[in-house]
Amino acid sequence: MSDVVLQQYLAVGAILFVIGLIGFMTRRNLIVLFLSTEVMFQGVAINFVAFSRYYAGLDGQVFVIFLLVIAAAEASLALGLIVLLFRRRLTLDVDAWRELKG
């Protein structure tokens, strides 16, 4: 893998991460927040695989497998929380979580 190809992969990973970060910071809907988190995870995963391929090692690819397992667990937990919130408040707005305290 050449330096130019590595830079292209890193650029795609950085673009995905920035899109996810913008979506996470600007939206109020819980589903969009969790989808933005997943997009950020995928951007990081692309960077890990690109560096792993560039340096001819498997460390980054193994770490991506663990990252994907954590992302799947986070998605299942988030889906359960979203269903719970929607059943109680009939909305997916983030501010409704503050009312569930205490």
C-alpha positions as CSV (number, residue, x, y, z in Angstrom):
1,M,0.0,0.0,0.0
2,S,1.4,3.4,-1.0
3,D,1.4,6.6,1.0
4,V,-1.2,8.1,-1.4
5,V,-3.6,5.2,-0.9
6,L,-3.1,5.4,2.9
7,Q,-3.9,9.1,2.8
8,Q,-7.1,8.4,0.9
9,Y,-8.3,5.9,3.4
10,L,-7.4,8.2,6.3
11,A,-9.4,11.0,4.5
12,V,-12.4,8.8,4.2
13,G,-12.2,7.8,7.8
14,A,-11.8,11.4,8.9
15,I,-14.8,12.5,6.8
16,L,-17.0,9.8,8.3
17,F,-15.9,10.7,11.8
18,V,-16.6,14.4,11.2
19,I,-20.0,13.7,9.7
20,G,-20.8,11.6,12.7
21,L,-19.6,14.2,15.1
22,I,-21.6,16.9,13.4
23,G,-24.7,14.8,13.5
24,F,-24.1,14.0,17.2
25,M,-23.6,17.6,18.2
26,T,-26.5,19.2,16.2
27,R,-29.4,16.7,16.5
28,R,-31.9,16.2,19.3
29,N,-33.4,12.9,18.2
30,L,-32.1,9.8,20.0
31,I,-32.0,7.6,16.9
32,V,-30.0,10.1,15.0
33,L,-27.6,10.5,17.9
34,F,-26.9,6.7,18.1
35,L,-26.6,6.5,14.3
36,S,-24.1,9.3,14.4
37,T,-22.1,7.4,17.0
38,E,-22.1,4.3,14.7
39,V,-20.8,6.5,11.8
40,M,-18.0,7.7,14.1
41,F,-17.1,4.1,15.0
42,Q,-16.9,3.2,11.4
43,G,-14.6,6.1,10.6
44,V,-12.3,5.0,13.3
45,A,-12.5,1.4,12.1
46,I,-11.5,2.4,8.6
47,N,-8.4,4.2,10.0
48,F,-7.4,1.2,12.1
49,V,-7.7,-1.1,9.1
50,A,-5.8,1.3,6.8
51,F,-2.9,1.6,9.3
52,S,-2.9,-2.1,9.9
53,R,-2.6,-2.8,6.2
54,Y,0.0,-0.1,5.7
55,Y,2.3,-1.5,8.4
56,A,1.6,-5.1,7.4
57,G,0.3,-6.2,10.8
58,L,-2.9,-7.6,12.1
59,D,-3.2,-5.5,15.3
60,G,-5.5,-2.9,13.9
61,Q,-7.7,-5.5,12.2
62,V,-8.1,-7.4,15.5
63,F,-8.9,-4.2,17.3
64,V,-11.6,-3.4,14.7
65,I,-13.3,-6.7,15.5
66,F,-13.5,-5.7,19.2
67,L,-14.7,-2.3,18.2
68,L,-17.5,-3.8,16.1
69,V,-18.5,-6.0,19.0
70,I,-18.7,-3.0,21.3
71,A,-20.7,-1.1,18.7
72,A,-23.2,-3.9,18.3
73,A,-23.6,-4.1,22.1
74,E,-24.0,-0.3,22.3
75,A,-26.6,-0.4,19.5
76,S,-28.7,-3.1,21.2
77,L,-28.6,-1.2,24.5
78,A,-29.5,2.0,22.8
79,L,-32.4,0.4,21.0
80,G,-33.8,-0.9,24.3
81,L,-33.5,2.5,25.9
82,I,-35.1,4.2,23.0
83,V,-38.1,1.8,23.1
84,L,-38.4,2.4,26.9
85,L,-38.3,6.2,26.4
86,F,-40.8,6.1,23.6
87,R,-43.3,4.0,25.6
88,R,-43.1,6.3,28.6
89,R,-43.1,9.8,26.9
90,L,-44.2,9.1,23.3
91,T,-41.3,11.2,22.0
92,L,-37.6,10.6,21.1
93,D,-36.4,14.0,22.1
94,V,-33.3,14.0,24.3
95,D,-34.8,16.5,26.8
96,A,-37.4,13.8,27.8
97,W,-34.5,11.8,29.4
98,R,-34.1,14.6,32.0
99,E,-37.7,14.1,33.2
100,L,-37.0,10.4,33.9
101,K,-34.7,11.2,36.8
102,G,-35.7,10.5,40.4
